[in-house]
Amino acid sequence: MRGVWNGDGWVRDGDTVVVTGGSSGIGAATARVFAERGCRVVVVGRSADAVQRSARRCGGVPCVADLAGPGAVDTVLDVAGEPDVLVCNAGVGGAGPLAYAGPAEVEHLVRVNLLAPALLLRAVLPGMLRRGRGHLVLVSSIAGGMAVGGEAVYSATKAGLHALAASVRHEVAGHGIGVTVVVPGAVDTAFFDRRGTPYPRRFPRPVPAG
Ligand SMILES: NC(=O)c1ccc[n+]([C@@H]2O[C@H](COP(=O)([O-])OP(=O)(O)OC[C@H]3O[C@@H](n4cnc5c(N)ncnc54)[C@H](OP(=O)(O)O)[C@@H]3O)[C@@H](O)[C@H]2O)c1
């Protein structure tokens, strides 16, 4: 059996792996790795062109869904079925003092970075518990483990993922389900352009996504 170590066991050939934000950067690189290991990868993203391109590149299944909007979880599960692995990677950045952030921007960050992962976990967990097998991966950030001025809400959403994972880990203990939190430092992706503020530090230099 080929596979990748997933924390508690091996991902098997043919396993269904959902990668949110699989259309770009870290998610696209993650989708390729799972596809190379023989998994059926469901590439989730908002931009149809980018989703199709990434899915084609890894031989995966495209799934266009806006995780900030209603119905996104149902769309993902309609395409994926019952996933063996869920990688909650989709995320948006936000930079600037909280005092000057618009309420819609604050809400969008919470919806994409924290609410969508919580709703996705809630949706896939019953199937994983029934099968006694599965793995949940939450892509956080170093900003979730330390206070970053100018990134208050982004940091809070990422810290929330750590709490979500730690709590769910208690709930699934002994059920064959693993929970992993990935904590990237600076990675050279479209992330900084998209949030509208370039990466500000000379060190560490951003590393390639894959
Ligand atoms: N880059 C870094 O230095 C860094 C550091 C720490 C943590 N991270 C985290 O790593 C994760 C991946 O980021 P990245 O660097 O790879 O950035 P990226 O290249 O901008 O990728 C972000 C992905 O999230 C998807 N996404 C954003 N909003 C969405 C929405 N409303 N619905 C569905 N999908 C949505 C995007 O899809 P579309 O393009 O289709 O919208 C894209 O595939 C994020 O959670 C980020 O917070 C990144």
The ligand as an SDF file (V2000), in Angstrom:
LIG
                    3D

 48 52  0  0  0  0  0  0  0  0999 V2000
    1.2600   32.3920    2.6020 N   0  0  0  0  0  0  0  0  0  0  0  0
    1.6240   32.4820    3.8650 C   0  0  0  0  0  0  0  0  0  0  0  0
    2.6710   33.0780    4.2000 O   0  0  0  0  0  0  0  0  0  0  0  0
    0.7820   31.8500    4.9530 C   0  0  0  0  0  0  0  0  0  0  0  0
    1.3010   31.8490    6.2460 C   0  0  0  0  0  0  0  0  0  0  0  0
    0.5580   31.2660    7.2600 C   0  0  0  0  0  0  0  0  0  0  0  0
   -0.6530   30.6930    6.9870 C   0  0  0  0  0  0  0  0  0  0  0  0
   -1.1390   30.7100    5.7160 N   0  0  0  0  0  0  0  0  0  0  0  0
   -2.4590   30.1050    5.4980 C   0  0  0  0  0  0  0  0  0  0  0  0
   -2.3510   29.1350    4.4810 O   0  0  0  0  0  0  0  0  0  0  0  0
   -3.6100   28.9950    3.8360 C   0  0  0  0  0  0  0  0  0  0  0  0
   -3.4090   29.0220    2.3270 C   0  0  0  0  0  0  0  0  0  0  0  0
   -2.9270   30.2980    1.9660 O   0  0  0  0  0  0  0  0  0  0  0  0
   -1.9800   30.5390    0.7030 P   0  0  0  0  0  0  0  0  0  0  0  0
   -0.7530   31.2020    1.2110 O   0  0  0  0  0  0  0  0  0  0  0  0
   -1.8500   29.3270   -0.1170 O   0  0  0  0  0  0  0  0  0  0  0  0
   -2.8310   31.6880   -0.0330 O   0  0  0  0  0  0  0  0  0  0  0  0
   -3.5170   31.7570   -1.4720 P   0  0  0  0  0  0  0  0  0  0  0  0
   -2.5470   31.3530   -2.5250 O   0  0  0  0  0  0  0  0  0  0  0  0
   -4.1200   33.1180   -1.5330 O   0  0  0  0  0  0  0  0  0  0  0  0
   -4.6560   30.6540   -1.4020 O   0  0  0  0  0  0  0  0  0  0  0  0
   -5.8480   30.8570   -0.6840 C   0  0  0  0  0  0  0  0  0  0  0  0
   -6.8560   29.8260   -1.1230 C   0  0  0  0  0  0  0  0  0  0  0  0
   -8.0560   30.0060   -0.3490 O   0  0  0  0  0  0  0  0  0  0  0  0
   -9.1590   30.0310   -1.2420 C   0  0  0  0  0  0  0  0  0  0  0  0
  -10.2340   30.8890   -0.7460 N   0  0  0  0  0  0  0  0  0  0  0  0
  -10.1610   32.1350   -0.2580 C   0  0  0  0  0  0  0  0  0  0  0  0
  -11.3860   32.6030    0.0380 N   0  0  0  0  0  0  0  0  0  0  0  0
  -12.2520   31.6150   -0.2800 C   0  0  0  0  0  0  0  0  0  0  0  0
  -13.6600   31.4880   -0.2070 C   0  0  0  0  0  0  0  0  0  0  0  0
  -14.4550   32.4790    0.2240 N   0  0  0  0  0  0  0  0  0  0  0  0
  -14.2270   30.3350   -0.6300 N   0  0  0  0  0  0  0  0  0  0  0  0
  -13.4640   29.3270   -1.1030 C   0  0  0  0  0  0  0  0  0  0  0  0
  -12.1190   29.3880   -1.1860 N   0  0  0  0  0  0  0  0  0  0  0  0
  -11.5310   30.5270   -0.7870 C   0  0  0  0  0  0  0  0  0  0  0  0
   -8.6090   30.6130   -2.5310 C   0  0  0  0  0  0  0  0  0  0  0  0
   -9.4600   30.2080   -3.5950 O   0  0  0  0  0  0  0  0  0  0  0  0
   -9.7980   31.2090   -4.8080 P   0  0  0  0  0  0  0  0  0  0  0  0
   -8.4970   31.7080   -5.3330 O   0  0  0  0  0  0  0  0  0  0  0  0
  -10.5180   30.3540   -5.7780 O   0  0  0  0  0  0  0  0  0  0  0  0
  -10.6030   32.2980   -4.1750 O   0  0  0  0  0  0  0  0  0  0  0  0
   -7.2360   29.9630   -2.5940 C   0  0  0  0  0  0  0  0  0  0  0  0
   -7.3040   28.6970   -3.1740 O   0  0  0  0  0  0  0  0  0  0  0  0
   -4.5040   30.1220    4.3700 C   0  0  0  0  0  0  0  0  0  0  0  0
   -5.3870   29.6030    5.3400 O   0  0  0  0  0  0  0  0  0  0  0  0
   -3.5190   31.0770    5.0220 C   0  0  0  0  0  0  0  0  0  0  0  0
   -4.1040   31.7870    6.0920 O   0  0  0  0  0  0  0  0  0  0  0  0
   -0.4560   31.2730    4.6930 C   0  0  0  0  0  0  0  0  0  0  0  0
  1  2  1  0
  2  3  2  0
  2  4  1  0
  4  5  1  0
  4 48  2  0
  5  6  2  0
  6  7  1  0
  7  8  2  0
  8  9  1  0
  8 48  1  0
  9 10  1  0
  9 46  1  0
 10 11  1  0
 11 12  1  0
 11 44  1  0
 12 13  1  0
 13 14  1  0
 14 15  2  0
 14 16  1  0
 14 17  1  0
 17 18  1  0
 18 19  2  0
 18 20  1  0
 18 21  1  0
 21 22  1  0
 22 23  1  0
 23 24  1  0
 23 42  1  0
 24 25  1  0
 25 26  1  0
 25 36  1  0
 26 27  1  0
 26 35  1  0
 27 28  2  0
 28 29  1  0
 29 30  1  0
 29 35  2  0
 30 31  1  0
 30 32  2  0
 32 33  1  0
 33 34  2  0
 34 35  1  0
 36 37  1  0
 36 42  1  0
 37 38  1  0
 38 39  2  0
 38 40  1  0
 38 41  1  0
 42 43  1  0
 44 45  1  0
 44 46  1  0
 46 47  1  0
M  CHG  2   8   1  16  -1
M  END
$$$$
